């Protein structure tokens, strides 16, 4: 499963990327919202987006932009944020991950997404 991870803070980005990779997922990390949109436009070959909201506004704008694009409406977007943003995330068909339980919340969300993806059968 290939994940696009968008986190502005470099230390948090490295840490979160490492945790997700340790879970067996392929991760491409980017720094800002513009990078996310560029990656999605360039290939769009991701199974999910992992977005960390430090300052609610920029991330909420990005979630709105992703959901406004018809090609991306069904792309799972895991949003790591404070519980205060949970309702916003869920109303936009995002997957809430509580930053207080960061690793557990993210790995649980990725596991749920992986279960929903079509499985490749080899014979």
Residue pairs with C-beta under 8 A, 6 or more apart in sequence:
1 25
1 26
1 47
1 48
1 110
1 113
1 114
1 117
2 25
2 26
2 27
2 28
2 45
2 46
2 47
3 20
3 25
3 26
3 27
3 28
3 46
3 47
3 48
3 49
3 50
3 110
4 27
4 28
4 30
4 36
4 39
4 40
4 46
4 48
4 49
4 50
5 13
5 16
5 17
5 20
5 27
5 28
5 29
5 30
5 49
5 50
6 29
6 30
6 31
6 32
6 33
6 35
6 36
6 49
6 50
6 51
6 52
6 62
7 13
7 16
7 17
7 29
7 31
7 50
7 51
7 52
8 31
8 32
8 52
8 54
8 58
9 52
9 54
10 31
12 52
13 29
13 31
13 52
14 29
16 50
16 52
16 80
16 102
16 106
17 27
17 29
19 102
19 103
19 106
19 107
20 27
20 50
20 106
20 107
20 110
21 27
23 107
23 110
23 111
25 110
27 50
28 39
28 46
30 36
30 39
33 58
33 59
33 61
33 62
33 65
36 49
36 51
36 62
36 66
37 62
37 65
39 46
40 46
40 49
40 66
40 69
40 72
40 75
44 71
44 72
46 75
47 76
47 113
47 114
47 117
48 75
48 76
48 77
48 78
48 110
48 113
49 66
49 75
49 76
49 77
49 78
50 78
50 80
50 106
50 110
51 59
51 62
51 63
51 77
51 78
51 79
51 80
52 59
52 79
52 80
52 81
52 99
53 59
53 60
53 79
53 80
53 81
53 82
53 85
56 81
56 82
56 85
59 79
59 81
60 85
60 88
63 77
63 79
63 88
63 89
63 92
63 94
64 92
66 72
66 75
66 77
67 73
67 77
67 92
67 93
73 93
76 95
76 113
76 116
77 93
77 94
77 95
78 94
78 95
78 97
78 106
78 109
78 110
78 113
79 85
79 89
79 94
79 95
79 96
79 97
80 97
80 98
80 99
80 102
80 105
80 106
81 89
81 96
81 97
81 99
82 99
83 98
83 100
85 96
86 96
86 98
89 95
89 96
90 96
95 109
95 112
95 113
96 105
97 105
97 106
97 108
97 109
98 105
99 105
